[in-house]
Amino acid sequence: MNRSKKIFLTFAIIFLAIMVYIGYDISSRTTFPGSKPQLKERLLDEIESQDEDTLNTNAPKKVNSL
């Protein structure tokens, strides 16, 4: 095996190791959304707050055109 192939394989292995580490790091910081037991309650609260927001907003004013 010549020198350039050894260098390529070394960098390929280092690159793959870094990618595996990044994938593990990202997956350990996030959770599957379906695993959250309060998901339905949070969705209902969000819908109720949106309804309140739409009730509290004023209707847009009409602009008279020339």
PDBQT receptor file of N, H, CA, C and O in Angstrom, charges set to zero:
ATOM      1  N   MET A   1       0.848  -1.165   0.000  1.00  0.00    +0.000 N 
ATOM      2  CA  MET A   1       0.000   0.000   0.000  1.00  0.00    +0.000 C 
ATOM      3  C   MET A   1       0.899   1.235   0.000  1.00  0.00    +0.000 C 
ATOM      4  O   MET A   1       1.792   1.371   0.836  1.00  0.00    +0.000 OA
ATOM      5  N   ASN A   2       0.651   2.111  -0.933  1.00  0.00    +0.000 N 
ATOM      6  H   ASN A   2      -0.074   2.000  -1.613  1.00  0.00    +0.000 HD
ATOM      7  CA  ASN A   2       1.532   3.275  -1.016  1.00  0.00    +0.000 C 
ATOM      8  C   ASN A   2       1.123   4.351  -0.008  1.00  0.00    +0.000 C 
ATOM      9  O   ASN A   2       0.099   4.241   0.666  1.00  0.00    +0.000 OA
ATOM     10  N   ARG A   3       1.928   5.359   0.070  1.00  0.00    +0.000 N 
ATOM     11  H   ARG A   3       2.760   5.448  -0.478  1.00  0.00    +0.000 HD
ATOM     12  CA  ARG A   3       1.786   6.382   1.110  1.00  0.00    +0.000 C 
ATOM     13  C   ARG A   3       0.480   7.176   0.968  1.00  0.00    +0.000 C 
ATOM     14  O   ARG A   3      -0.157   7.474   1.978  1.00  0.00    +0.000 OA
ATOM     15  N   SER A   4       0.073   7.520  -0.234  1.00  0.00    +0.000 N 
ATOM     16  H   SER A   4       0.591   7.278  -1.054  1.00  0.00    +0.000 HD
ATOM     17  CA  SER A   4      -1.139   8.319  -0.432  1.00  0.00    +0.000 C 
ATOM     18  C   SER A   4      -2.392   7.559  -0.002  1.00  0.00    +0.000 C 
ATOM     19  O   SER A   4      -3.326   8.173   0.514  1.00  0.00    +0.000 OA
ATOM     20  N   LYS A   5      -2.439   6.246  -0.201  1.00  0.00    +0.000 N 
ATOM     21  H   LYS A   5      -1.680   5.748  -0.621  1.00  0.00    +0.000 HD
ATOM     22  CA  LYS A   5      -3.583   5.451   0.244  1.00  0.00    +0.000 C 
ATOM     23  C   LYS A   5      -3.654   5.407   1.765  1.00  0.00    +0.000 C 
ATOM     24  O   LYS A   5      -4.744   5.449   2.335  1.00  0.00    +0.000 OA
ATOM     25  N   LYS A   6      -2.510   5.324   2.422  1.00  0.00    +0.000 N 
ATOM     26  H   LYS A   6      -1.624   5.290   1.959  1.00  0.00    +0.000 HD
ATOM     27  CA  LYS A   6      -2.492   5.311   3.883  1.00  0.00    +0.000 C 
ATOM     28  C   LYS A   6      -2.990   6.640   4.442  1.00  0.00    +0.000 C 
ATOM     29  O   LYS A   6      -3.741   6.675   5.417  1.00  0.00    +0.000 OA
ATOM     30  N   ILE A   7      -2.564   7.727   3.814  1.00  0.00    +0.000 N 
ATOM     31  H   ILE A   7      -1.954   7.699   3.022  1.00  0.00    +0.000 HD
ATOM     32  CA  ILE A   7      -3.016   9.049   4.257  1.00  0.00    +0.000 C 
ATOM     33  C   ILE A   7      -4.525   9.183   4.047  1.00  0.00    +0.000 C 
ATOM     34  O   ILE A   7      -5.234   9.678   4.923  1.00  0.00    +0.000 OA
ATOM     35  N   PHE A   8      -5.010   8.745   2.896  1.00  0.00    +0.000 N 
ATOM     36  H   PHE A   8      -4.434   8.343   2.184  1.00  0.00    +0.000 HD
ATOM     37  CA  PHE A   8      -6.442   8.810   2.616  1.00  0.00    +0.000 C 
ATOM     38  C   PHE A   8      -7.237   7.989   3.625  1.00  0.00    +0.000 C 
ATOM     39  O   PHE A   8      -8.239   8.467   4.155  1.00  0.00    +0.000 OA
ATOM     40  N   LEU A   9      -6.806   6.769   3.895  1.00  0.00    +0.000 N 
ATOM     41  H   LEU A   9      -5.991   6.381   3.464  1.00  0.00    +0.000 HD
ATOM     42  CA  LEU A   9      -7.516   5.927   4.851  1.00  0.00    +0.000 C 
ATOM     43  C   LEU A   9      -7.488   6.537   6.252  1.00  0.00    +0.000 C 
ATOM     44  O   LEU A   9      -8.475   6.448   6.983  1.00  0.00    +0.000 OA
ATOM     45  N   THR A  10      -6.392   7.143   6.625  1.00  0.00    +0.000 N 
ATOM     46  H   THR A  10      -5.591   7.216   6.032  1.00  0.00    +0.000 HD
ATOM     47  CA  THR A  10      -6.302   7.785   7.938  1.00  0.00    +0.000 C 
ATOM     48  C   THR A  10      -7.310   8.910   8.053  1.00  0.00    +0.000 C 
ATOM     49  O   THR A  10      -8.036   8.997   9.043  1.00  0.00    +0.000 OA
ATOM     50  N   PHE A  11      -7.361   9.782   7.038  1.00  0.00    +0.000 N 
ATOM     51  H   PHE A  11      -6.771   9.712   6.233  1.00  0.00    +0.000 HD
ATOM     52  CA  PHE A  11      -8.316  10.882   7.066  1.00  0.00    +0.000 C 
ATOM     53  C   PHE A  11      -9.756  10.382   6.972  1.00  0.00    +0.000 C 
ATOM     54  O   PHE A  11     -10.647  10.963   7.593  1.00  0.00    +0.000 OA
ATOM     55  N   ALA A  12      -9.998   9.329   6.219  1.00  0.00    +0.000 N 
ATOM     56  H   ALA A  12      -9.275   8.857   5.715  1.00  0.00    +0.000 HD
ATOM     57  CA  ALA A  12     -11.346   8.769   6.115  1.00  0.00    +0.000 C 
ATOM     58  C   ALA A  12     -11.812   8.228   7.461  1.00  0.00    +0.000 C 
ATOM     59  O   ALA A  12     -12.959   8.442   7.850  1.00  0.00    +0.000 OA
ATOM     60  N   ILE A  13     -10.939   7.537   8.165  1.00  0.00    +0.000 N 
ATOM     61  H   ILE A  13     -10.007   7.364   7.849  1.00  0.00    +0.000 HD
ATOM     62  CA  ILE A  13     -11.293   6.987   9.473  1.00  0.00    +0.000 C 
ATOM     63  C   ILE A  13     -11.534   8.117  10.478  1.00  0.00    +0.000 C 
ATOM     64  O   ILE A  13     -12.475   8.053  11.269  1.00  0.00    +0.000 OA
ATOM     65  N   ILE A  14     -10.697   9.135  10.450  1.00  0.00    +0.000 N 
ATOM     66  H   ILE A  14      -9.932   9.187   9.808  1.00  0.00    +0.000 HD
ATOM     67  CA  ILE A  14     -10.879  10.277  11.356  1.00  0.00    +0.000 C 
ATOM     68  C   ILE A  14     -12.201  10.986  11.048  1.00  0.00    +0.000 C 
ATOM     69  O   ILE A  14     -12.939  11.345  11.965  1.00  0.00    +0.000 OA
ATOM     70  N   PHE A  15     -12.500  11.188   9.766  1.00  0.00    +0.000 N 
ATOM     71  H   PHE A  15     -11.900  10.896   9.020  1.00  0.00    +0.000 HD
ATOM     72  CA  PHE A  15     -13.738  11.840   9.369  1.00  0.00    +0.000 C 
ATOM     73  C   PHE A  15     -14.959  11.037   9.829  1.00  0.00    +0.000 C 
ATOM     74  O   PHE A  15     -15.906  11.609  10.369  1.00  0.00    +0.000 OA
ATOM     75  N   LEU A  16     -14.944   9.742   9.622  1.00  0.00    +0.000 N 
ATOM     76  H   LEU A  16     -14.175   9.277   9.184  1.00  0.00    +0.000 HD
ATOM     77  CA  LEU A  16     -16.067   8.900  10.040  1.00  0.00    +0.000 C 
ATOM     78  C   LEU A  16     -16.230   8.913  11.556  1.00  0.00    +0.000 C 
ATOM     79  O   LEU A  16     -17.353   8.928  12.061  1.00  0.00    +0.000 OA
ATOM     80  N   ALA A  17     -15.116   8.907  12.283  1.00  0.00    +0.000 N 
ATOM     81  H   ALA A  17     -14.203   8.895  11.874  1.00  0.00    +0.000 HD
ATOM     82  CA  ALA A  17     -15.197   8.955  13.746  1.00  0.00    +0.000 C 
ATOM     83  C   ALA A  17     -15.823  10.270  14.206  1.00  0.00    +0.000 C 
ATOM     84  O   ALA A  17     -16.637  10.282  15.130  1.00  0.00    +0.000 OA
ATOM     85  N   ILE A  18     -15.447  11.365  13.570  1.00  0.00    +0.000 N 
ATOM     86  H   ILE A  18     -14.786  11.355  12.820  1.00  0.00    +0.000 HD
ATOM     87  CA  ILE A  18     -16.027  12.667  13.924  1.00  0.00    +0.000 C 
ATOM     88  C   ILE A  18     -17.524  12.687  13.612  1.00  0.00    +0.000 C 
ATOM     89  O   ILE A  18     -18.309  13.201  14.408  1.00  0.00    +0.000 OA
ATOM     90  N   MET A  19     -17.925  12.141  12.477  1.00  0.00    +0.000 N 
ATOM     91  H   MET A  19     -17.287  11.723  11.831  1.00  0.00    +0.000 HD
ATOM     92  CA  MET A  19     -19.338  12.111  12.111  1.00  0.00    +0.000 C 
ATOM     93  C   MET A  19     -20.153  11.249  13.073  1.00  0.00    +0.000 C 
ATOM     94  O   MET A  19     -21.275  11.609  13.427  1.00  0.00    +0.000 OA
ATOM     95  N   VAL A  20     -19.602  10.128  13.493  1.00  0.00    +0.000 N 
ATOM     96  H   VAL A  20     -18.690   9.836  13.206  1.00  0.00    +0.000 HD
ATOM     97  CA  VAL A  20     -20.289   9.278  14.469  1.00  0.00    +0.000 C 
ATOM     98  C   VAL A  20     -20.439  10.024  15.791  1.00  0.00    +0.000 C 
ATOM     99  O   VAL A  20     -21.493   9.958  16.424  1.00  0.00    +0.000 OA
ATOM    100  N   TYR A  21     -19.397  10.728  16.210  1.00  0.00    +0.000 N 
ATOM    101  H   TYR A  21     -18.541  10.781  15.697  1.00  0.00    +0.000 HD
ATOM    102  CA  TYR A  21     -19.462  11.490  17.458  1.00  0.00    +0.000 C 
ATOM    103  C   TYR A  21     -20.514  12.592  17.370  1.00  0.00    +0.000 C 
ATOM    104  O   TYR A  21     -21.280  12.791  18.313  1.00  0.00    +0.000 OA
ATOM    105  N   ILE A  22     -20.561  13.306  16.253  1.00  0.00    +0.000 N 
ATOM    106  H   ILE A  22     -19.939  13.145  15.486  1.00  0.00    +0.000 HD
ATOM    107  CA  ILE A  22     -21.555  14.375  16.096  1.00  0.00    +0.000 C 
ATOM    108  C   ILE A  22     -22.965  13.784  16.108  1.00  0.00    +0.000 C 
ATOM    109  O   ILE A  22     -23.862  14.344  16.739  1.00  0.00    +0.000 OA
ATOM    110  N   GLY A  23     -23.166  12.680  15.430  1.00  0.00    +0.000 N 
ATOM    111  H   GLY A  23     -22.437  12.225  14.918  1.00  0.00    +0.000 HD
ATOM    112  CA  GLY A  23     -24.480  12.028  15.433  1.00  0.00    +0.000 C 
ATOM    113  C   GLY A  23     -24.898  11.583  16.811  1.00  0.00    +0.000 C 
ATOM    114  O   GLY A  23     -26.060  11.739  17.186  1.00  0.00    +0.000 OA
ATOM    115  N   TYR A  24     -23.977  11.034  17.568  1.00  0.00    +0.000 N 
ATOM    116  H   TYR A  24     -23.033  10.908  17.263  1.00  0.00    +0.000 HD
ATOM    117  CA  TYR A  24     -24.281  10.612  18.940  1.00  0.00    +0.000 C 
ATOM    118  C   TYR A  24     -24.600  11.820  19.809  1.00  0.00    +0.000 C 
ATOM    119  O   TYR A  24     -25.533  11.778  20.611  1.00  0.00    +0.000 OA
ATOM    120  N   ASP A  25     -23.837  12.893  19.659  1.00  0.00    +0.000 N 
ATOM    121  H   ASP A  25     -23.079  12.928  19.008  1.00  0.00    +0.000 HD
ATOM    122  CA  ASP A  25     -24.044  14.094  20.460  1.00  0.00    +0.000 C 
ATOM    123  C   ASP A  25     -25.416  14.706  20.186  1.00  0.00    +0.000 C 
ATOM    124  O   ASP A  25     -26.129  15.076  21.119  1.00  0.00    +0.000 OA
ATOM    125  N   ILE A  26     -25.781  14.812  18.928  1.00  0.00    +0.000 N 
ATOM    126  H   ILE A  26     -25.202  14.511  18.170  1.00  0.00    +0.000 HD
ATOM    127  CA  ILE A  26     -27.089  15.375  18.580  1.00  0.00    +0.000 C 
ATOM    128  C   ILE A  26     -28.209  14.479  19.091  1.00  0.00    +0.000 C 
ATOM    129  O   ILE A  26     -29.196  14.979  19.632  1.00  0.00    +0.000 OA
ATOM    130  N   SER A  27     -28.076  13.177  18.933  1.00  0.00    +0.000 N 
ATOM    131  H   SER A  27     -27.275  12.771  18.494  1.00  0.00    +0.000 HD
ATOM    132  CA  SER A  27     -29.148  12.280  19.362  1.00  0.00    +0.000 C 
ATOM    133  C   SER A  27     -29.286  12.227  20.875  1.00  0.00    +0.000 C 
ATOM    134  O   SER A  27     -30.378  11.964  21.378  1.00  0.00    +0.000 OA
ATOM    135  N   SER A  28     -28.226  12.466  21.600  1.00  0.00    +0.000 N 
ATOM    136  H   SER A  28     -27.339  12.679  21.191  1.00  0.00    +0.000 HD
ATOM    137  CA  SER A  28     -28.325  12.436  23.055  1.00  0.00    +0.000 C 
ATOM    138  C   SER A  28     -28.965  13.708  23.605  1.00  0.00    +0.000 C 
ATOM    139  O   SER A  28     -29.463  13.706  24.731  1.00  0.00    +0.000 OA
ATOM    140  N   ARG A  29     -28.960  14.784  22.840  1.00  0.00    +0.000 N 
ATOM    141  H   ARG A  29     -28.556  14.786  21.925  1.00  0.00    +0.000 HD
ATOM    142  CA  ARG A  29     -29.537  16.044  23.301  1.00  0.00    +0.000 C 
ATOM    143  C   ARG A  29     -31.013  16.192  22.936  1.00  0.00    +0.000 C 
ATOM    144  O   ARG A  29     -31.685  17.082  23.458  1.00  0.00    +0.000 OA
ATOM    145  N   THR A  30     -31.520  15.354  22.068  1.00  0.00    +0.000 N 
ATOM    146  H   THR A  30     -30.974  14.631  21.645  1.00  0.00    +0.000 HD
ATOM    147  CA  THR A  30     -32.908  15.463  21.641  1.00  0.00    +0.000 C 
ATOM    148  C   THR A  30     -33.682  14.237  22.075  1.00  0.00    +0.000 C 
ATOM    149  O   THR A  30     -33.103  13.184  22.344  1.00  0.00    +0.000 OA
ATOM    150  N   THR A  31     -35.001  14.381  22.142  1.00  0.00    +0.000 N 
ATOM    151  H   THR A  31     -35.471  15.236  21.924  1.00  0.00    +0.000 HD
ATOM    152  CA  THR A  31     -35.863  13.252  22.483  1.00  0.00    +0.000 C 
ATOM    153  C   THR A  31     -36.901  13.086  21.387  1.00  0.00    +0.000 C 
ATOM    154  O   THR A  31     -37.215  14.030  20.661  1.00  0.00    +0.000 OA
ATOM    155  N   PHE A  32     -37.419  11.894  21.277  1.00  0.00    +0.000 N 
ATOM    156  H   PHE A  32     -37.164  11.127  21.867  1.00  0.00    +0.000 HD
ATOM    157  CA  PHE A  32     -38.468  11.611  20.307  1.00  0.00    +0.000 C 
ATOM    158  C   PHE A  32     -39.745  12.311  20.764  1.00  0.00    +0.000 C 
ATOM    159  O   PHE A  32     -40.151  12.138  21.913  1.00  0.00    +0.000 OA
ATOM    160  N   PRO A  33     -40.388  13.094  19.904  1.00  0.00    +0.000 N 
ATOM    161  CA  PRO A  33     -41.564  13.857  20.339  1.00  0.00    +0.000 C 
ATOM    162  C   PRO A  33     -42.693  12.989  20.885  1.00  0.00    +0.000 C 
ATOM    163  O   PRO A  33     -43.418  13.426  21.779  1.00  0.00    +0.000 OA
ATOM    164  N   GLY A  34     -42.858  11.789  20.376  1.00  0.00    +0.000 N 
ATOM    165  H   GLY A  34     -42.269  11.435  19.650  1.00  0.00    +0.000 HD
ATOM    166  CA  GLY A  34     -43.931  10.922  20.850  1.00  0.00    +0.000 C 
ATOM    167  C   GLY A  34     -43.683  10.345  22.225  1.00  0.00    +0.000 C 
ATOM    168  O   GLY A  34     -44.600   9.787  22.828  1.00  0.00    +0.000 OA
ATOM    169  N   SER A  35     -42.472  10.462  22.740  1.00  0.00    +0.000 N 
ATOM    170  H   SER A  35     -41.727  10.916  22.251  1.00  0.00    +0.000 HD
ATOM    171  CA  SER A  35     -42.176   9.892  24.038  1.00  0.00    +0.000 C 
ATOM    172  C   SER A  35     -42.529  10.828  25.189  1.00  0.00    +0.000 C 
ATOM    173  O   SER A  35     -42.409  10.455  26.356  1.00  0.00    +0.000 OA
ATOM    174  N   LYS A  36     -42.962  12.037  24.862  1.00  0.00    +0.000 N 
ATOM    175  H   LYS A  36     -43.059  12.340  23.914  1.00  0.00    +0.000 HD
ATOM    176  CA  LYS A  36     -43.312  12.989  25.907  1.00  0.00    +0.000 C 
ATOM    177  C   LYS A  36     -44.751  12.728  26.354  1.00  0.00    +0.000 C 
ATOM    178  O   LYS A  36     -45.669  12.844  25.542  1.00  0.00    +0.000 OA
ATOM    179  N   PRO A  37     -44.970  12.378  27.622  1.00  0.00    +0.000 N 
ATOM    180  CA  PRO A  37     -46.312  12.003  28.062  1.00  0.00    +0.000 C 
ATOM    181  C   PRO A  37     -47.298  13.168  28.070  1.00  0.00    +0.000 C 
ATOM    182  O   PRO A  37     -48.498  12.938  27.927  1.00  0.00    +0.000 OA
ATOM    183  N   GLN A  38     -46.847  14.385  28.228  1.00  0.00    +0.000 N 
ATOM    184  H   GLN A  38     -45.871  14.572  28.345  1.00  0.00    +0.000 HD
ATOM    185  CA  GLN A  38     -47.746  15.536  28.313  1.00  0.00    +0.000 C 
ATOM    186  C   GLN A  38     -47.988  16.173  26.955  1.00  0.00    +0.000 C 
ATOM    187  O   GLN A  38     -48.415  17.326  26.892  1.00  0.00    +0.000 OA
ATOM    188  N   LEU A  39     -47.732  15.472  25.886  1.00  0.00    +0.000 N 
ATOM    189  H   LEU A  39     -47.385  14.536  25.937  1.00  0.00    +0.000 HD
ATOM    190  CA  LEU A  39     -47.833  16.053  24.551  1.00  0.00    +0.000 C 
ATOM    191  C   LEU A  39     -49.250  16.552  24.261  1.00  0.00    +0.000 C 
ATOM    192  O   LEU A  39     -49.411  17.651  23.730  1.00  0.00    +0.000 OA
ATOM    193  N   LYS A  40     -50.282  15.766  24.600  1.00  0.00    +0.000 N 
ATOM    194  H   LYS A  40     -50.150  14.873  25.031  1.00  0.00    +0.000 HD
ATOM    195  CA  LYS A  40     -51.656  16.177  24.311  1.00  0.00    +0.000 C 
ATOM    196  C   LYS A  40     -52.031  17.419  25.106  1.00  0.00    +0.000 C 
ATOM    197  O   LYS A  40     -52.699  18.312  24.585  1.00  0.00    +0.000 OA
ATOM    198  N   GLU A  41     -51.605  17.482  26.363  1.00  0.00    +0.000 N 
ATOM    199  H   GLU A  41     -51.062  16.756  26.786  1.00  0.00    +0.000 HD
ATOM    200  CA  GLU A  41     -51.926  18.643  27.183  1.00  0.00    +0.000 C 
ATOM    201  C   GLU A  41     -51.255  19.897  26.635  1.00  0.00    +0.000 C 
ATOM    202  O   GLU A  41     -51.859  20.970  26.624  1.00  0.00    +0.000 OA
ATOM    203  N   ARG A  42     -50.011  19.770  26.181  1.00  0.00    +0.000 N 
ATOM    204  H   ARG A  42     -49.520  18.899  26.190  1.00  0.00    +0.000 HD
ATOM    205  CA  ARG A  42     -49.314  20.927  25.639  1.00  0.00    +0.000 C 
ATOM    206  C   ARG A  42     -49.984  21.404  24.356  1.00  0.00    +0.000 C 
ATOM    207  O   ARG A  42     -50.085  22.608  24.121  1.00  0.00    +0.000 OA
ATOM    208  N   LEU A  43     -50.441  20.474  23.529  1.00  0.00    +0.000 N 
ATOM    209  H   LEU A  43     -50.359  19.496  23.721  1.00  0.00    +0.000 HD
ATOM    210  CA  LEU A  43     -51.112  20.861  22.294  1.00  0.00    +0.000 C 
ATOM    211  C   LEU A  43     -52.434  21.561  22.589  1.00  0.00    +0.000 C 
ATOM    212  O   LEU A  43     -52.769  22.548  21.934  1.00  0.00    +0.000 OA
ATOM    213  N   LEU A  44     -53.193  21.061  23.572  1.00  0.00    +0.000 N 
ATOM    214  H   LEU A  44     -52.922  20.259  24.104  1.00  0.00    +0.000 HD
ATOM    215  CA  LEU A  44     -54.451  21.692  23.922  1.00  0.00    +0.000 C 
ATOM    216  C   LEU A  44     -54.214  23.095  24.471  1.00  0.00    +0.000 C 
ATOM    217  O   LEU A  44     -54.949  24.021  24.129  1.00  0.00    +0.000 OA
ATOM    218  N   ASP A  45     -53.209  23.262  25.309  1.00  0.00    +0.000 N 
ATOM    219  H   ASP A  45     -52.612  22.509  25.587  1.00  0.00    +0.000 HD
ATOM    220  CA  ASP A  45     -52.886  24.590  25.839  1.00  0.00    +0.000 C 
ATOM    221  C   ASP A  45     -52.505  25.544  24.715  1.00  0.00    +0.000 C 
ATOM    222  O   ASP A  45     -52.883  26.716  24.741  1.00  0.00    +0.000 OA
ATOM    223  N   GLU A  46     -51.770  25.060  23.745  1.00  0.00    +0.000 N 
ATOM    224  H   GLU A  46     -51.463  24.108  23.724  1.00  0.00    +0.000 HD
ATOM    225  CA  GLU A  46     -51.353  25.903  22.627  1.00  0.00    +0.000 C 
ATOM    226  C   GLU A  46     -52.553  26.337  21.798  1.00  0.00    +0.000 C 
ATOM    227  O   GLU A  46     -52.627  27.491  21.375  1.00  0.00    +0.000 OA
ATOM    228  N   ILE A  47     -53.489  25.433  21.560  1.00  0.00    +0.000 N 
ATOM    229  H   ILE A  47     -53.429  24.495  21.903  1.00  0.00    +0.000 HD
ATOM    230  CA  ILE A  47     -54.680  25.760  20.783  1.00  0.00    +0.000 C 
ATOM    231  C   ILE A  47     -55.525  26.790  21.524  1.00  0.00    +0.000 C 
ATOM    232  O   ILE A  47     -56.035  27.728  20.913  1.00  0.00    +0.000 OA
ATOM    233  N   GLU A  48     -55.676  26.622  22.836  1.00  0.00    +0.000 N 
ATOM    234  H   GLU A  48     -55.262  25.860  23.333  1.00  0.00    +0.000 HD
ATOM    235  CA  GLU A  48     -56.456  27.573  23.622  1.00  0.00    +0.000 C 
ATOM    236  C   GLU A  48     -55.813  28.952  23.601  1.00  0.00    +0.000 C 
ATOM    237  O   GLU A  48     -56.516  29.957  23.497  1.00  0.00    +0.000 OA
ATOM    238  N   SER A  49     -54.498  29.016  23.697  1.00  0.00    +0.000 N 
ATOM    239  H   SER A  49     -53.927  28.200  23.781  1.00  0.00    +0.000 HD
ATOM    240  CA  SER A  49     -53.841  30.319  23.689  1.00  0.00    +0.000 C 
ATOM    241  C   SER A  49     -53.961  30.979  22.312  1.00  0.00    +0.000 C 
ATOM    242  O   SER A  49     -54.038  32.205  22.225  1.00  0.00    +0.000 OA
ATOM    243  N   GLN A  50     -53.978  30.198  21.253  1.00  0.00    +0.000 N 
ATOM    244  H   GLN A  50     -53.916  29.203  21.324  1.00  0.00    +0.000 HD
ATOM    245  CA  GLN A  50     -54.165  30.769  19.920  1.00  0.00    +0.000 C 
ATOM    246  C   GLN A  50     -55.578  31.319  19.772  1.00  0.00    +0.000 C 
ATOM    247  O   GLN A  50     -55.778  32.368  19.160  1.00  0.00    +0.000 OA
ATOM    248  N   ASP A  51     -56.566  30.605  20.336  1.00  0.00    +0.000 N 
ATOM    249  H   ASP A  51     -56.403  29.753  20.834  1.00  0.00    +0.000 HD
ATOM    250  CA  ASP A  51     -57.936  31.091  20.278  1.00  0.00    +0.000 C 
ATOM    251  C   ASP A  51     -58.073  32.420  21.012  1.00  0.00    +0.000 C 
ATOM    252  O   ASP A  51     -58.749  33.328  20.530  1.00  0.00    +0.000 OA
ATOM    253  N   GLU A  52     -57.437  32.537  22.172  1.00  0.00    +0.000 N 
ATOM    254  H   GLU A  52     -56.888  31.799  22.563  1.00  0.00    +0.000 HD
ATOM    255  CA  GLU A  52     -57.488  33.781  22.923  1.00  0.00    +0.000 C 
ATOM    256  C   GLU A  52     -56.823  34.909  22.143  1.00  0.00    +0.000 C 
ATOM    257  O   GLU A  52     -57.305  36.041  22.156  1.00  0.00    +0.000 OA
ATOM    258  N   ASP A  53     -55.732  34.610  21.472  1.00  0.00    +0.000 N 
ATOM    259  H   ASP A  53     -55.341  33.690  21.462  1.00  0.00    +0.000 HD
ATOM    260  CA  ASP A  53     -55.038  35.631  20.694  1.00  0.00    +0.000 C 
ATOM    261  C   ASP A  53     -55.907  36.145  19.551  1.00  0.00    +0.000 C 
ATOM    262  O   ASP A  53     -55.915  37.343  19.269  1.00  0.00    +0.000 OA
ATOM    263  N   THR A  54     -56.629  35.257  18.901  1.00  0.00    +0.000 N 
ATOM    264  H   THR A  54     -56.622  34.284  19.131  1.00  0.00    +0.000 HD
ATOM    265  CA  THR A  54     -57.464  35.693  17.783  1.00  0.00    +0.000 C 
ATOM    266  C   THR A  54     -58.661  36.483  18.278  1.00  0.00    +0.000 C 
ATOM    267  O   THR A  54     -59.146  37.366  17.571  1.00  0.00    +0.000 OA
ATOM    268  N   LEU A  55     -59.150  36.188  19.475  1.00  0.00    +0.000 N 
ATOM    269  H   LEU A  55     -58.756  35.470  20.049  1.00  0.00    +0.000 HD
ATOM    270  CA  LEU A  55     -60.274  36.945  20.017  1.00  0.00    +0.000 C 
ATOM    271  C   LEU A  55     -59.841  38.332  20.468  1.00  0.00    +0.000 C 
ATOM    272  O   LEU A  55     -60.641  39.266  20.423  1.00  0.00    +0.000 OA
ATOM    273  N   ASN A  56     -58.613  38.486  20.896  1.00  0.00    +0.000 N 
ATOM    274  H   ASN A  56     -57.963  37.727  20.933  1.00  0.00    +0.000 HD
ATOM    275  CA  ASN A  56     -58.137  39.755  21.430  1.00  0.00    +0.000 C 
ATOM    276  C   ASN A  56     -57.626  40.715  20.369  1.00  0.00    +0.000 C 
ATOM    277  O   ASN A  56     -57.389  41.887  20.662  1.00  0.00    +0.000 OA
ATOM    278  N   THR A  57     -57.456  40.254  19.181  1.00  0.00    +0.000 N 
ATOM    279  H   THR A  57     -57.648  39.302  18.943  1.00  0.00    +0.000 HD
ATOM    280  CA  THR A  57     -56.923  41.152  18.149  1.00  0.00    +0.000 C 
ATOM    281  C   THR A  57     -58.048  41.974  17.550  1.00  0.00    +0.000 C 
ATOM    282  O   THR A  57     -59.178  41.500  17.433  1.00  0.00    +0.000 OA
ATOM    283  N   ASN A  58     -57.745  43.187  17.178  1.00  0.00    +0.000 N 
ATOM    284  H   ASN A  58     -56.827  43.572  17.273  1.00  0.00    +0.000 HD
ATOM    285  CA  ASN A  58     -58.731  44.060  16.545  1.00  0.00    +0.000 C 
ATOM    286  C   ASN A  58     -58.820  43.731  15.063  1.00  0.00    +0.000 C 
ATOM    287  O   ASN A  58     -57.851  43.297  14.439  1.00  0.00    +0.000 OA
ATOM    288  N   ALA A  59     -59.986  43.945  14.531  1.00  0.00    +0.000 N 
ATOM    289  H   ALA A  59     -60.773  44.297  15.037  1.00  0.00    +0.000 HD
ATOM    290  CA  ALA A  59     -60.157  43.730  13.098  1.00  0.00    +0.000 C 
ATOM    291  C   ALA A  59     -59.354  44.777  12.351  1.00  0.00    +0.000 C 
ATOM    292  O   ALA A  59     -59.256  45.913  12.815  1.00  0.00    +0.000 OA
ATOM    293  N   PRO A  60     -58.784  44.437  11.220  1.00  0.00    +0.000 N 
ATOM    294  CA  PRO A  60     -58.003  45.424  10.475  1.00  0.00    +0.000 C 
ATOM    295  C   PRO A  60     -58.887  46.579  10.016  1.00  0.00    +0.000 C 
ATOM    296  O   PRO A  60     -60.039  46.391   9.623  1.00  0.00    +0.000 OA
ATOM    297  N   LYS A  61     -58.318  47.767  10.076  1.00  0.00    +0.000 N 
ATOM    298  H   LYS A  61     -57.382  47.919  10.394  1.00  0.00    +0.000 HD
ATOM    299  CA  LYS A  61     -59.065  48.946   9.676  1.00  0.00    +0.000 C 
ATOM    300  C   LYS A  61     -59.174  49.021   8.153  1.00  0.00    +0.000 C 
ATOM    301  O   LYS A  61     -58.242  48.675   7.427  1.00  0.00    +0.000 OA
ATOM    302  N   LYS A  62     -60.318  49.473   7.700  1.00  0.00    +0.000 N 
ATOM    303  H   LYS A  62     -61.075  49.754   8.290  1.00  0.00    +0.000 HD
ATOM    304  CA  LYS A  62     -60.501  49.606   6.260  1.00  0.00    +0.000 C 
ATOM    305  C   LYS A  62     -59.798  50.870   5.771  1.00  0.00    +0.000 C 
ATOM    306  O   LYS A  62     -59.858  51.919   6.412  1.00  0.00    +0.000 OA
ATOM    307  N   VAL A  63     -59.146  50.751   4.647  1.00  0.00    +0.000 N 
ATOM    308  H   VAL A  63     -59.098  49.899   4.127  1.00  0.00    +0.000 HD
ATOM    309  CA  VAL A  63     -58.439  51.865   4.060  1.00  0.00    +0.000 C 
ATOM    310  C   VAL A  63     -59.236  52.363   2.874  1.00  0.00    +0.000 C 
ATOM    311  O   VAL A  63     -59.553  51.606   1.957  1.00  0.00    +0.000 OA
ATOM    312  N   ASN A  64     -59.552  53.634   2.904  1.00  0.00    +0.000 N 
ATOM    313  H   ASN A  64     -59.294  54.249   3.649  1.00  0.00    +0.000 HD
ATOM    314  CA  ASN A  64     -60.301  54.221   1.786  1.00  0.00    +0.000 C 
ATOM    315  C   ASN A  64     -59.351  54.497   0.638  1.00  0.00    +0.000 C 
ATOM    316  O   ASN A  64     -58.316  55.141   0.806  1.00  0.00    +0.000 OA
ATOM    317  N   SER A  65     -59.712  54.008  -0.506  1.00  0.00    +0.000 N 
ATOM    318  H   SER A  65     -60.553  53.485  -0.643  1.00  0.00    +0.000 HD
ATOM    319  CA  SER A  65     -58.854  54.259  -1.668  1.00  0.00    +0.000 C 
ATOM    320  C   SER A  65     -59.344  55.507  -2.385  1.00  0.00    +0.000 C 
ATOM    321  O   SER A  65     -60.528  55.840  -2.335  1.00  0.00    +0.000 OA
ATOM    322  N   LEU A  66     -58.445  56.179  -3.038  1.00  0.00    +0.000 N 
ATOM    323  H   LEU A  66     -57.483  55.909  -3.079  1.00  0.00    +0.000 HD
ATOM    324  CA  LEU A  66     -58.788  57.434  -3.735  1.00  0.00    +0.000 C 
ATOM    325  C   LEU A  66     -59.402  57.191  -5.053  1.00  0.00    +0.000 C 
ATOM    326  O   LEU A  66     -59.745  58.139  -5.758  1.00  0.00    +0.000 OA
TER     327      LEU A  66
